Amino acid sequence: MQTDETESSSRSNRDVKTTLIEPFKQIKFGVYVIGFSLAFVAATSAMFLLAFFQQYQHLMGIFNITDSKSQMELVTNDIFYNNILRIAFVFVVFIGLTFLMVFRMTHRYYGPLVSIERFVDEIANGQYSKRVKIRKGDELQRLTDKLNVMATALEQRHGKGK
């Protein structure tokens, strides 16, 4: 009966830890990836704008248009605005997909790492009867299987521990 209470207590502590601490680590990783992506998008946008202004200057030179109002009307038309909307849409989709990918990948890799870290702490404290439990299909499944074999060997050699 005490193991049920201990496991229940351990599980509620785990839920609190998962809710309060680990999402911040996950968000930190996501911020790095999204920051890198935004830097890439900014560099690409700068190159696009440079190409646009060079083309604009070239076009103004060809037609010898000196009136600034006429220059802007020539370049900023419906096609220009439609392209701006398309680029903005692609940017929003890119950020959304990047966020989704970061969320899925951190759950896939970081979740098992948290479970493994907890398991290692329990083994270090002499709780040899503990086992690592992660979702089937997670990337670190082979490692957790080996850690569980190690825990079984330790339990056979040293008993259940604390």
Secondary structure, DSSP 8 states (H G I E B T S, - for coil): -HHHHHHHHHHHHHHHHHHHTHHHHHHHHHHHHHHHHHHHHHHHHHHHHHHHHHHHHHHHHHHT---HHHHHHHHSSHHHHHHHHHHHHHHHHHHHHHHHHHHHHHHHHHHHHHHHHHHHHHHHTTBTT------TT-TTHHHHHHHHHHHHHHHHHH-SB-
